[in-house]
Amino acid sequence: MSKFLTASLRWSLLSLVVIATAQAQPVRRTVSVLRGAETSKITFNMPQVQVMNFVQSGQNVSEVFVPGVNSMSHVGLPKLPFYSFVVIGRASDITVTSNLGPAQELKVNRLAPCAAQKLRCSAAPLRFENRVKQYADNQALYHIESLGDYRGLPMQRVTILPHYYDMANGKLSIYPKAEFQVVLKNNGTSNFRAVYLSSLARRRSTAYDYLIVTPAAFKDALKPWMDFKTQSQQLRFKVLEVESVGRSPEGIQKAIKAEYDANKFTYALIVGNQNLVPNFRMSTTTTASTPTDLPYFAMGGVDDFIPDVFAGRMVAATADDVKHQTQKWMDYEKSDGRAAGWGHGVGIASNQGSGPSDEEYVRSMEKALTDKYQTQFLHFAETDKANSNPKMFNNALNGGAMYAVYVGHGSGTSWPSFADEYSVKDIKSLQNASAVKPVWIDVACQNGRLERGMAGERMSNEVDANGAPIGTTAYYGGSVNISWHPPAILARGITMKMAEQETPILGAVIQMGHAYLAEQISDVKEIRSNQIWYHLQGDPSLRLHVKSARRL
């Protein structure tokens, strides 16, 4: 642990200053459209500003935060309030004007830099940075940052910073009643939900909707599922054999890009584990060599990290793996509401973390689906030694569940944040072949590696003693050690966006969750890293179950 982290965990509290105490919605955005221009009006109402003064590494420092408003998370920059939202359009078409109103002048010590993000499953030393002076020298009231593009549409993130830090004089000016007006011209939009949903409407001018990239040996095993999807969703397929384009990532990428340029398909699926269909290696905030499929699906060049299609991978080694996984996909969608587990969910949380804790993250996701669809959740808290164990968890899945979310630690082959660790060997004891099998969102390290024997792969491919597929319908997890809060925020965003849809499609709500993450944290490097880490092991066109007695 770095000296900075040690010091920050051992605050010597000097004072807590609260500027006013009235309760109010701290930030509000209203949107209007007139003559092709979208105008967002951001109105701040921040009556409560808190200043925390403490000793860090022998120096008196301060942190400033506003309840209900996100704080900056860039390592080394000061933790100050901000508001962000995603827009579809060119940066040159965005204009920002402000009416700051009266300033609230705060006397502060030197602002403390944000700590490095703790990793979920690694004791590796974290870098220490102090870029507070750099921030003070280059601060602005707003930033416009590129996130890449989505299907040829530039995607930007607008960040509002309603404050000014005078480092030399130890003063911070907060503008608690500031108003900002962001105008996006030329038919741009901040409604990324509508943009993603529009992608689901097939264009009959294209030759097909769904590209499958697979070894030739798996084609026959895929056919029953493809026929089912053609009938149930009228999807049209093209199969690209890996052998025809070479087995190098670059050759496969070139072939996928050529198909996309010609046909603008909506969905893509890679079939085969990383030994059969290799992936790329990219640098992230946690490792310089993260295995990832992202370059296959982000078509906008080296700086683009927004997938242009809803994509997944079937981590299969054999034709039987393909048959078992596609059977689970079809069973999930064909269920008529009578199968065990319809309308049920499972939440698992570690006993760690703060601001929010893992327990709070999981409870918030359970609440989102319960409030909207009356989903009945079984909750497994790490502190619950009587119930948080492999036997009770398997019993929960045996009874059926349409959704599962885990927030805790991972090893690649286990979920250690049960009171009694759940590992891949415990999957074999499942008896949920005839029950609804969940879509699993996994906030854990390593479990999403795209190779034989890993936790997500076993949940996808395991069969019972009779050869019937068990485990999960789909799995979404990270391929390396991941950071602490951003992946949990991503999971919360996926769940919230799922709850907002009447007919949710898995690949679409995943990308809506990534856009939600981009609006909740300040560091674009973390937003990019989550796109690289995470892989869907499943069908991105899967129609999700969200409530009982109805198939959507």
Backbone torsions as a table, in degrees:
resi	resn	phi	psi	omega
1	MET	NA	135.5	-177.4
2	SER	-69.9	160.6	176.9
3	LYS	-58.9	-37.8	-179.7
4	PHE	-63.5	-44.9	-179.6
5	LEU	-64.4	-40.1	179.0
6	THR	-61.4	-43.6	-179.6
7	ALA	-65.8	-39.8	-176.8
8	SER	-69.6	-25.7	177.9
9	LEU	-81.8	-12.0	-178.6
10	ARG	-118.0	51.5	179.5
11	TRP	-57.4	134.0	167.8
12	SER	-102.1	98.8	-170.1
13	LEU	-72.4	122.2	177.9
14	LEU	-97.4	-43.4	-179.4
15	SER	-163.8	155.2	173.0
16	LEU	-126.8	112.0	-177.0
17	VAL	-103.6	125.8	177.6
18	VAL	-112.6	120.8	178.2
19	ILE	-94.6	101.5	-177.4
20	ALA	68.4	163.5	-175.4
21	THR	-138.6	2.8	-177.9
22	ALA	-63.4	144.6	-179.9
23	GLN	-93.2	135.2	179.3
24	ALA	-162.2	161.1	172.2
25	GLN	-69.3	116.2	-168.2
26	PRO	-74.2	-29.0	178.8
27	VAL	-139.9	136.5	177.9
28	ARG	-135.7	136.8	176.3
29	ARG	-122.4	128.3	174.7
30	THR	-116.9	145.6	-174.1
31	VAL	-125.2	135.9	174.5
32	SER	-136.0	153.1	179.6
33	VAL	-127.3	127.6	179.2
34	LEU	-143.5	123.2	178.1
35	ARG	50.7	48.6	173.9
36	GLY	79.9	-2.7	179.1
37	ALA	-110.2	129.7	176.8
38	GLU	-95.7	129.9	179.2
39	THR	-116.8	122.8	173.7
40	SER	-104.2	126.9	175.7
41	LYS	-107.7	117.6	-179.5
42	ILE	-104.6	118.2	-176.9
43	THR	-115.2	121.4	178.2
44	PHE	-93.8	142.3	173.1
45	ASN	-143.7	84.0	-170.2
46	MET	-113.4	75.7	-177.8
47	PRO	-72.9	-16.8	-176.6
48	GLN	-116.8	111.2	176.8
49	VAL	-120.0	128.0	-177.6
50	GLN	-112.2	135.9	176.1
51	VAL	-117.8	121.2	178.4
52	MET	-105.2	117.8	176.9
53	ASN	-104.7	132.1	-178.1
54	PHE	-156.0	174.2	179.4
55	VAL	-102.8	129.4	179.9
56	GLN	-136.2	121.2	-178.4
57	SER	51.8	39.3	176.7
58	GLY	80.9	3.6	-179.0
59	GLN	-116.9	144.7	172.4
60	ASN	-77.2	122.6	-178.6
61	VAL	-133.6	168.7	-179.5
62	SER	-133.4	150.5	166.5
63	GLU	-124.5	144.8	-178.5
64	VAL	-125.2	132.6	177.9
65	PHE	-150.4	157.8	-179.1
66	VAL	-121.4	120.9	178.0
67	PRO	-55.3	131.1	178.7
68	GLY	88.5	-3.0	179.6
69	VAL	-119.0	135.0	179.6
70	ASN	-63.6	146.8	176.5
71	SER	-108.7	147.2	-179.5
72	MET	-58.2	144.7	-176.3
73	SER	-122.1	4.4	178.1
74	HIS	-60.0	127.3	177.6
75	VAL	-59.6	126.8	176.5
76	GLY	92.7	-17.3	177.9
77	LEU	-92.2	159.0	-179.2
78	PRO	-68.3	147.5	-179.1
79	LYS	-85.4	91.8	-176.3
80	LEU	-122.2	156.0	-177.5
81	PRO	-68.1	145.6	176.7
82	PHE	-149.0	165.0	174.8
83	TYR	-137.9	129.0	-178.0
84	SER	-127.7	152.1	168.3
85	PHE	-152.1	152.3	-175.7
86	VAL	-91.9	138.3	175.2
87	VAL	-129.0	151.4	174.5
88	ILE	-103.6	112.8	-178.3
89	GLY	160.1	172.9	-179.8
90	ARG	-81.5	146.0	178.0
91	ALA	-59.7	-34.3	-178.8
92	SER	-68.7	-15.2	178.9
93	ASP	-94.5	5.6	-177.6
94	ILE	-107.2	127.5	173.1
95	THR	-122.9	142.2	-178.0
96	VAL	-127.1	127.0	173.9
97	THR	-125.0	158.3	-175.1
98	SER	-142.3	150.9	168.4
99	ASN	-127.3	98.4	-168.6
100	LEU	-73.1	-30.3	-177.2
101	GLY	71.8	-169.5	-176.9
102	PRO	-68.8	146.4	179.7
103	ALA	-93.2	145.4	169.7
104	GLN	-101.0	109.8	-175.9
105	GLU	-86.7	123.5	179.7
106	LEU	-116.5	132.3	172.7
107	LYS	-86.3	122.4	-175.3
108	VAL	-132.7	154.6	165.9
109	ASN	-72.2	179.2	174.7
110	ARG	-57.4	132.2	-177.7
111	LEU	-68.0	137.2	-179.6
112	ALA	-75.8	142.3	175.8
113	PRO	-76.2	150.8	174.7
114	CYS	-62.7	138.3	177.0
115	ALA	-70.5	157.3	172.4
116	ALA	-61.9	145.8	177.8
117	GLN	-66.6	127.3	174.4
118	LYS	-67.3	138.8	174.2
119	LEU	-85.3	150.0	-176.3
120	ARG	-70.8	-34.2	-168.2
121	CYS	-137.9	35.3	-178.6
122	SER	-145.8	139.6	176.1
123	ALA	-96.7	12.8	-179.1
124	ALA	-60.3	141.7	179.0
125	PRO	-61.6	139.7	-180.0
126	LEU	-99.1	147.0	-176.3
127	ARG	-69.9	146.0	174.2
128	PHE	-104.7	130.7	176.0
129	GLU	-137.3	144.2	172.8
130	ASN	-131.7	100.7	-177.5
131	ARG	-116.1	28.1	-178.2
132	VAL	-64.2	-43.4	179.3
133	LYS	-65.0	-40.4	177.3
134	GLN	-58.7	-41.3	178.2
135	TYR	-63.9	-46.6	-178.8
136	ALA	-60.8	-35.1	-177.8
137	ASP	-77.5	-19.0	-172.9
138	ASN	-128.7	19.2	-173.8
139	GLN	-70.9	154.4	178.2
140	ALA	-145.7	163.7	-179.5
141	LEU	-77.4	-18.1	177.4
142	TYR	-156.0	158.8	174.4
143	HIS	-132.5	147.9	171.0
144	ILE	-121.8	118.5	-175.6
145	GLU	-123.4	140.0	179.3
146	SER	-79.9	136.3	172.5
147	LEU	-106.2	4.5	-175.5
148	GLY	107.3	-147.4	177.6
149	ASP	-141.7	156.3	176.4
150	TYR	-121.6	112.2	179.9
151	ARG	51.5	43.9	178.1
152	GLY	85.0	-3.7	179.2
153	LEU	-98.2	119.9	-179.8
154	PRO	-61.6	139.7	179.3
155	MET	-117.6	124.2	-178.6
156	GLN	-119.0	158.6	172.2
157	ARG	-120.7	120.5	177.9
158	VAL	-97.1	125.2	-179.4
159	THR	-119.8	126.5	-179.9
160	ILE	-103.6	132.8	-177.2
161	LEU	-126.3	90.5	-171.1
162	PRO	-83.5	58.8	-178.5
163	HIS	-163.3	165.3	174.9
164	TYR	-141.9	129.7	-176.6
165	TYR	-106.3	115.6	174.8
166	ASP	-96.1	90.3	-173.3
167	MET	-66.7	-39.1	-176.6
168	ALA	-61.2	-34.4	-175.6
169	ASN	-107.1	5.3	177.0
170	GLY	63.6	41.0	-179.5
171	LYS	-126.3	142.3	173.8
172	LEU	-124.6	124.5	176.9
173	SER	-100.4	115.9	174.8
174	ILE	-103.1	137.8	179.3
175	TYR	-107.7	86.0	-170.2
176	PRO	-70.8	-14.0	179.9
177	LYS	-119.5	23.6	-176.2
178	ALA	-64.9	147.6	173.4
179	GLU	-126.1	132.3	176.9
180	PHE	-121.4	143.1	176.8
181	GLN	-122.0	120.5	-178.9
182	VAL	-113.4	115.7	-178.4
183	VAL	-106.7	125.9	179.3
184	LEU	-115.1	112.4	-175.1
185	LYS	-90.5	176.7	173.2
186	ASN	58.5	43.8	172.8
187	ASN	63.7	24.6	170.8
188	GLY	-71.1	168.8	-177.6
189	THR	-151.6	151.1	171.8
190	SER	-99.4	4.8	-179.2
191	ASN	-91.2	75.4	-178.7
192	PHE	-64.1	-26.4	177.1
193	ARG	-59.4	-46.7	-179.7
194	ALA	-65.3	-36.7	-180.0
195	VAL	-65.2	-44.4	178.2
196	TYR	-65.3	-42.0	-179.2
197	LEU	-66.1	-33.0	178.9
198	SER	-63.8	-25.6	178.8
199	SER	-68.3	-20.8	-178.5
200	LEU	-78.4	-16.6	177.1
201	ALA	-79.2	113.5	-174.7
202	ARG	-68.4	147.0	177.9
203	ARG	-105.3	112.3	-176.0
204	ARG	-67.7	-10.8	177.0
205	SER	-75.8	-11.7	177.6
206	THR	-95.1	160.9	-173.9
207	ALA	-78.1	-28.9	-177.4
208	TYR	-160.4	169.9	-175.8
209	ASP	-108.8	-24.6	-165.9
210	TYR	-136.4	121.7	177.7
211	LEU	-101.6	128.2	175.7
212	ILE	-109.7	126.5	175.7
213	VAL	-111.9	115.5	-170.1
214	THR	-151.5	152.2	165.4
215	PRO	-61.3	146.6	-177.0
216	ALA	-58.8	-29.4	-176.5
217	ALA	-65.7	-15.2	-177.0
218	PHE	-100.5	-2.1	-173.1
219	LYS	-61.2	-45.5	-177.1
220	ASP	-64.2	-37.5	-179.1
221	ALA	-67.9	-25.8	180.0
222	LEU	-79.9	-22.1	-169.0
223	LYS	-60.0	-44.1	-179.6
224	PRO	-59.2	-39.5	178.2
225	TRP	-67.9	-42.5	179.3
226	MET	-62.0	-41.2	177.4
227	ASP	-62.3	-41.1	178.3
228	PHE	-61.3	-45.4	-178.9
229	LYS	-68.2	-33.2	176.2
230	THR	-63.5	-39.9	-179.4
231	GLN	-76.3	-43.9	-172.1
232	SER	-82.4	-32.2	-178.8
233	GLN	-124.3	5.4	-179.5
234	GLN	55.7	34.9	177.9
235	LEU	-81.9	142.0	177.9
236	ARG	-110.0	138.0	-171.1
237	PHE	-116.9	153.0	163.1
238	LYS	-131.9	135.7	179.2
239	VAL	-107.2	125.8	178.3
240	LEU	-110.5	115.0	-179.5
241	GLU	-78.6	131.1	-178.9
242	VAL	-58.0	-38.1	-177.3
243	GLU	-61.4	-25.3	-176.3
244	SER	-79.6	-16.0	-176.7
245	VAL	-119.7	1.2	-177.5
246	GLY	87.6	157.8	-173.5
247	ARG	-97.6	9.2	177.8
248	SER	-81.5	146.6	176.5
249	PRO	-55.9	-39.0	-178.1
250	GLU	-66.2	-39.8	178.4
251	GLY	-66.7	-42.3	177.9
252	ILE	-64.9	-42.8	179.4
253	GLN	-60.1	-44.5	-179.8
254	LYS	-61.5	-40.9	-179.2
255	ALA	-68.5	-41.8	178.0
256	ILE	-63.3	-42.9	-179.5
257	LYS	-62.8	-40.8	179.0
258	ALA	-63.9	-41.3	177.3
259	GLU	-64.0	-41.2	-179.8
260	TYR	-66.2	-44.6	179.8
261	ASP	-59.1	-34.4	-177.3
262	ALA	-84.2	-28.7	-167.7
263	ASN	-129.7	-14.6	178.0
264	LYS	49.4	47.4	178.7
265	PHE	-63.6	161.8	-174.3
266	THR	-97.6	-37.4	-175.3
267	TYR	-120.6	152.9	174.9
268	ALA	-144.3	144.6	178.0
269	LEU	-138.4	125.5	170.0
270	ILE	-93.7	131.4	-179.4
271	VAL	-112.9	122.5	-178.9
272	GLY	125.4	146.2	176.5
273	ASN	-73.6	179.8	-171.7
274	GLN	-70.8	-13.4	173.5
275	ASN	-76.8	-31.5	-179.7
276	LEU	-87.7	-38.5	176.5
277	VAL	-129.7	100.6	-173.5
278	PRO	-67.4	158.1	175.3
279	ASN	-115.8	-178.3	-179.1
280	PHE	-92.1	170.9	172.5
281	ARG	-123.8	126.9	-177.7
282	MET	-133.9	153.9	177.9
283	SER	-82.3	137.7	175.8
284	THR	-132.0	-176.8	-179.3
285	THR	-69.9	-12.8	-177.4
286	THR	-112.2	-21.1	-180.0
287	THR	-156.7	150.6	-179.9
288	ALA	-82.4	-7.4	-175.0
289	SER	-139.7	75.9	179.7
290	THR	-93.0	121.4	175.1
291	PRO	-67.2	131.2	-174.0
292	THR	-154.7	150.2	172.7
293	ASP	-97.6	-2.7	-171.5
294	LEU	-53.3	-43.1	-178.5
295	PRO	-61.5	-19.0	175.7
296	TYR	-68.5	-25.3	-168.6
297	PHE	-121.3	-11.0	173.2
298	ALA	-95.1	104.1	-166.4
299	MET	-91.4	1.0	-170.7
300	GLY	-91.8	9.2	178.7
301	GLY	108.1	-175.5	-169.6
302	VAL	-66.0	-27.3	-178.1
303	ASP	-92.1	-1.8	-177.2
304	ASP	-89.7	129.1	177.0
305	PHE	-127.8	19.7	175.0
306	ILE	-102.0	116.2	178.2
307	PRO	-61.8	138.8	-179.7
308	ASP	-90.9	-9.2	176.6
309	VAL	-133.2	159.2	175.0
310	PHE	-84.6	117.4	-165.9
311	ALA	-129.4	154.9	175.5
312	GLY	-150.6	175.6	175.5
313	ARG	-136.0	138.3	170.9
314	MET	-97.8	110.3	-177.2
315	VAL	-82.5	83.6	-173.8
316	ALA	-117.2	144.1	175.1
317	ALA	-109.9	-21.5	-176.0
318	THR	-137.7	166.4	176.1
319	ALA	-64.2	-31.8	177.1
320	ASP	-64.6	-38.8	174.9
321	ASP	-56.6	-44.5	-179.4
322	VAL	-62.4	-44.9	-180.0
323	LYS	-62.2	-42.6	-177.5
324	HIS	-67.0	-43.9	-178.8
325	GLN	-67.7	-45.6	-179.2
326	THR	-66.2	-31.5	175.9
327	GLN	-62.5	-41.7	178.3
328	LYS	-65.1	-38.3	178.4
329	TRP	-62.4	-44.4	-179.6
330	MET	-68.2	-42.3	179.2
331	ASP	-59.1	-41.9	-179.6
332	TYR	-60.6	-45.8	-176.5
333	GLU	-77.5	-27.8	-178.4
334	LYS	-83.0	-11.4	-176.9
335	SER	-56.7	136.7	-175.6
336	ASP	-99.6	11.2	178.7
337	GLY	98.3	-4.4	-179.3
338	ARG	-100.1	-14.7	-179.6
339	ALA	-64.3	146.4	-179.7
340	ALA	-60.2	132.5	176.0
341	GLY	103.4	-7.2	177.8
342	TRP	-61.3	127.8	-179.3
343	GLY	83.5	8.2	-179.8
344	HIS	-111.6	153.6	176.7
345	GLY	-142.9	166.8	-179.4
346	VAL	-133.1	132.9	175.9
347	GLY	-123.3	135.9	-180.0
348	ILE	-130.1	129.9	-175.7
349	ALA	-134.5	140.6	171.5
350	SER	-74.1	170.9	177.4
351	ASN	-98.2	23.0	-174.5
352	GLN	-116.6	176.3	176.7
353	GLY	87.5	161.9	176.5
354	SER	-156.2	151.9	174.4
355	GLY	62.5	50.5	-3.2
356	PRO	-86.7	166.3	172.3
357	SER	-80.4	165.6	176.4
358	ASP	-60.4	-37.8	176.9
359	GLU	-59.7	-43.2	-179.8
360	GLU	-67.3	-38.1	176.8
361	TYR	-59.2	-50.0	-175.9
362	VAL	-66.0	-43.0	178.9
363	ARG	-60.3	-37.6	-179.7
364	SER	-66.4	-35.4	178.3
365	MET	-71.7	-41.0	176.1
366	GLU	-60.1	-41.9	-178.6
367	LYS	-64.0	-39.1	-178.5
368	ALA	-58.5	-44.4	-178.9
369	LEU	-79.6	-32.5	178.0
370	THR	-67.9	-43.8	179.9
371	ASP	-63.4	-39.9	-174.9
372	LYS	-84.4	-40.9	-170.6
373	TYR	-125.7	7.8	-179.8
374	GLN	58.0	32.1	176.0
375	THR	-61.2	134.3	179.5
376	GLN	-96.1	116.1	-176.1
377	PHE	-104.3	139.7	162.9
378	LEU	-98.0	127.9	-173.6
379	HIS	-111.4	131.8	179.1
380	PHE	-116.8	104.1	177.3
381	ALA	-94.6	139.3	-178.2
382	GLU	-58.7	-27.6	180.0
383	THR	-76.7	-10.9	-177.1
384	ASP	-89.2	84.8	-173.3
385	LYS	-66.8	-25.8	-178.2
386	ALA	-73.4	-31.1	-172.2
387	ASN	-118.0	-24.6	-174.8
388	SER	-85.1	76.0	-176.9
389	ASN	-151.1	166.4	-175.4
390	PRO	-57.4	-40.2	-177.2
391	LYS	-62.3	-48.8	-176.9
392	MET	-70.0	-35.0	178.4
393	PHE	-67.0	-44.0	177.0
394	ASN	-61.7	-37.2	176.5
395	ASN	-60.5	-39.7	179.2
396	ALA	-63.9	-44.2	178.8
397	LEU	-71.0	-32.7	177.2
398	ASN	-62.2	-32.2	176.7
399	GLY	-77.0	-9.4	177.9
400	GLY	96.7	142.1	176.5
401	ALA	-157.9	138.5	-179.9
402	MET	-91.7	-16.7	-173.9
403	TYR	-149.2	139.5	175.2
404	ALA	-139.2	139.0	176.3
405	VAL	-134.6	132.7	-179.8
406	TYR	-123.6	130.4	175.6
407	VAL	-129.7	109.0	-176.7
408	GLY	178.1	-143.1	-179.2
409	HIS	-100.3	162.0	176.3
410	GLY	-146.5	155.4	-179.3
411	SER	-120.5	-5.7	-169.3
412	GLY	103.4	-36.9	-179.7
413	THR	-126.3	12.5	-179.6
414	SER	-160.2	165.4	172.9
415	TRP	-116.6	92.5	-172.3
416	PRO	-73.7	-10.0	-172.5
417	SER	-90.5	22.0	157.7
418	PHE	-83.3	161.5	174.1
419	ALA	-59.5	-34.8	174.2
420	ASP	-124.5	114.9	-170.2
421	GLU	-48.6	137.9	175.0
422	TYR	-104.4	126.7	-176.2
423	SER	-126.9	177.1	-177.2
424	VAL	-61.8	-29.3	178.9
425	LYS	-65.5	-26.2	-179.7
426	ASP	-76.2	-21.2	179.9
427	ILE	-61.7	-34.9	-178.3
428	LYS	-60.9	-22.9	-178.7
429	SER	-86.0	-3.4	178.5
430	LEU	-63.3	147.8	175.9
431	GLN	-132.4	51.1	-176.9
432	ASN	-109.6	27.5	-178.2
433	ALA	-59.3	-35.8	-176.6
434	SER	-100.2	1.2	-179.2
435	ALA	-99.1	166.2	173.6
436	VAL	-65.9	128.2	-178.4
437	LYS	-100.9	136.0	-167.7
438	PRO	-78.3	158.4	158.6
439	VAL	-84.3	122.3	-171.9
440	TRP	-108.4	121.3	172.0
441	ILE	-101.8	116.5	-168.5
442	ASP	-115.1	108.2	175.6
443	VAL	-95.4	86.8	-176.3
444	ALA	-160.1	158.1	179.8
445	CYS	-81.4	146.1	164.1
446	GLN	70.8	-23.2	-170.7
447	ASN	-66.1	-18.6	-179.3
448	GLY	-94.5	18.2	177.7
449	ARG	-62.6	142.1	-169.1
450	LEU	-92.8	53.4	-176.3
451	GLU	-144.0	162.8	-177.0
452	ARG	-60.3	136.9	174.0
453	GLY	92.0	-7.4	179.9
454	MET	-81.3	161.3	-170.9
455	ALA	-59.0	-50.0	179.8
456	GLY	-64.4	-39.5	179.6
457	GLU	-64.4	-40.7	179.3
458	ARG	-68.0	-38.8	176.0
459	MET	-62.0	-27.3	-179.5
460	SER	-84.4	-33.9	-167.6
461	ASN	-112.8	-8.7	-175.0
462	GLU	-67.8	147.4	175.5
463	VAL	-127.4	159.0	179.4
464	ASP	-86.2	-172.8	-175.6
465	ALA	-63.2	-22.2	179.2
466	ASN	-93.4	4.0	-179.3
467	GLY	81.7	10.7	179.0
468	ALA	-86.8	138.8	-178.1
469	PRO	-67.8	138.3	178.2
470	ILE	-129.1	-178.8	176.4
471	GLY	99.7	-126.7	-174.8
472	THR	-115.4	158.2	171.8
473	THR	-79.6	-39.8	178.4
474	ALA	-149.6	154.9	-176.9
475	TYR	-139.3	133.8	178.8
476	TYR	-126.5	110.5	-175.2
477	GLY	-150.4	171.3	-175.1
478	GLY	-93.8	147.9	-174.0
479	SER	-94.1	-5.5	-178.8
480	VAL	-142.1	-173.7	170.0
481	ASN	-66.4	131.3	-175.5
482	ILE	-114.4	165.7	-179.9
483	SER	-78.6	176.9	-169.5
484	TRP	-81.8	-68.5	-170.6
485	HIS	-79.9	-44.9	-173.3
486	PRO	-54.5	-43.9	178.7
487	PRO	-64.3	-32.9	176.9
488	ALA	-68.9	-37.7	176.0
489	ILE	-64.8	-39.5	176.0
490	LEU	-59.1	-47.2	179.3
491	ALA	-60.7	-41.6	177.3
492	ARG	-62.6	-40.7	179.1
493	GLY	-64.6	-42.0	177.5
494	ILE	-59.8	-44.4	-178.5
495	THR	-65.8	-43.0	179.9
496	MET	-64.7	-41.8	-180.0
497	LYS	-69.3	-33.2	174.1
498	MET	-62.2	-41.3	-178.7
499	ALA	-68.6	-22.3	-178.0
500	GLU	-81.2	-18.3	-172.3
501	GLN	-94.8	142.7	173.0
502	GLU	-81.2	-32.2	178.6
503	THR	-131.8	72.5	-174.1
504	PRO	-70.8	137.7	174.7
505	ILE	-111.3	131.2	-168.7
506	LEU	-55.5	-51.5	-177.2
507	GLY	-61.3	-35.4	-179.1
508	ALA	-70.5	-44.6	-177.7
509	VAL	-69.8	-28.2	174.5
510	ILE	-62.6	-46.7	-179.6
511	GLN	-71.0	-31.0	171.9
512	MET	-63.1	-35.7	176.3
513	GLY	-64.4	-37.8	176.5
514	HIS	-66.2	-38.9	176.6
515	ALA	-65.3	-37.9	175.1
516	TYR	-59.9	-44.9	177.4
517	LEU	-57.8	-40.7	-179.4
518	ALA	-62.9	-21.9	179.2
519	GLU	-92.8	-8.7	-174.3
520	GLN	-105.8	-22.5	179.9
521	ILE	-123.7	157.5	-172.4
522	SER	-91.6	-24.3	-169.6
523	ASP	-89.8	111.6	-178.9
524	VAL	-64.8	-28.2	177.6
525	LYS	-61.2	-37.2	177.9
526	GLU	-70.9	-37.3	178.3
527	ILE	-62.3	-45.4	177.9
528	ARG	-62.6	-43.8	-176.3
529	SER	-61.4	-37.9	179.0
530	ASN	-65.1	-34.9	175.4
531	GLN	-65.1	-33.7	-178.1
532	ILE	-78.2	-43.7	-176.7
533	TRP	-63.4	-43.8	-164.1
534	TYR	-88.1	140.6	178.1
535	HIS	-134.7	137.1	171.7
536	LEU	-87.1	118.2	170.6
537	GLN	-97.2	87.2	-175.9
538	GLY	166.0	-175.8	-177.8
539	ASP	-87.8	114.4	-179.5
540	PRO	-66.4	-17.3	178.4
541	SER	-89.8	5.6	-177.2
542	LEU	-59.0	128.7	176.5
543	ARG	-85.2	117.1	-169.9
544	LEU	-80.8	143.7	169.5
545	HIS	-81.7	132.1	178.3
546	VAL	-126.1	-14.6	176.9
547	LYS	-155.8	165.3	-173.0
548	SER	-75.5	157.0	172.5
549	ALA	60.1	25.6	175.8
550	ARG	-155.6	132.6	175.5
551	ARG	-100.5	127.1	-177.9
552	LEU	-110.9	NA	NA
